Amino acid sequence: MADRFFPNDMPDFVQETPVKESAVGSSEVPKDSLTRLLHLPYKTLSEGLKKEALDLKETIVKETWGGRGKRVSDYTLYTGALGTALLLFKAYQVTKNQNDLARCSEIIRACRSASQGSGRVTFICGEAGVCALGAVVAKHAGDEQLCDQYLTQFKEIKLPKNLPNELLYGRAGFLWACSFLNKNIGKDTISTARMRSVVDDIIKSGRQLAKGRCPLMYEWHGKKYWGAAHGLAGIMYVLMDMDLKPDELEDVKGTLCYMIKNRFPSGNYPSSEGSDSDRLVHWCHGAPGVALTLVKAAEVFGSKEFLQVAIDAGEVVWNRGLLKRVGICHGISGNTNVFLSLYRLTGNLKFLYRAKAFACFLHDKAQILISEGIMHGGDHPYSLFEGIGGMAYLFLDMNEPSEARFPAYEL
């Protein structure tokens, strides 16, 4: 199991001590580069992370857009060009560089052409993501006509009757796109009635499959997954942003309690119902994705129990979350978001330090370890969810940690 992650030898806490130029070489200065980074004041470190992120952004744009002749084969946010667009939008939000906003809009237009007729309807892997991000970017660019065009196209998306319920390809992924628009364009941009019909289908499906085992249960490709990408954690997260009836809200709460009750003794969570394999510590499967959902539950239900189990899941991530992968779906970049989420909820500087520590590990070692073949750079090495695109996004998020959100998951 340990071959999946690097041992976390970093101290539980390091006091920030600005290192003066004159002190370099003295016995007081830590000799290894990672420890030196951990000692840096947060503002100094975040500026360095931002600089690296902006450099990475240019490489990513070149490899996924400019170097491909501005043609799109994979339009998705997960592994494709829309992920580059979201990274550019994040960079624009941090720096206000209008050039990034313009390039972002250009990529989205190309993604729109590539996505039409795909039959996929979610934010992360479908047309809904292209239209929703397109509308929000157009609004920021002051192009109301283009914004309205994307919104019209979004509202014309039809959900197939046999659609699964999960986040990446299913109903929850469509609902997330609706919430994204309502948050970033305005309340009721997507009507409650439109969303309600989808919620009804999710609740009905979950109750039918649960059969008394727990309030709600779902399948994807024949497996009852628990994680954020394809299972309970992701679906519950999205449902908590919906206008639920009291009995539906109780079903969400009861489902989360069922997961907590049946977690592994280690504090980690099974990847699927009945699995006894305590291996995966990813956003997609395992404690990291569940932790983000439990942070949301602590906010929604005001429950100290959910807060404590979210913190417990964070301990799993601290101990086993330095994965030998770089991405946000199943890598260190995504796992870092657990600590940012816990920091946002609690204000506890311990969690900000832990986010800083994981980010420092990436900043110090990721590129070298990938080049040496020790760390997996992703099957799509420049992508948002698998590759260094996710690391660049994280580094930009570290600039304002209280505003950080796991992309396409936390709102």
Order of alpha helices (4+ residues) and beta strands (2+ residues): alpha-alpha-alpha-alpha-alpha-alpha-alpha-alpha-alpha-alpha-alpha-alpha-alpha-alpha-alpha-alpha
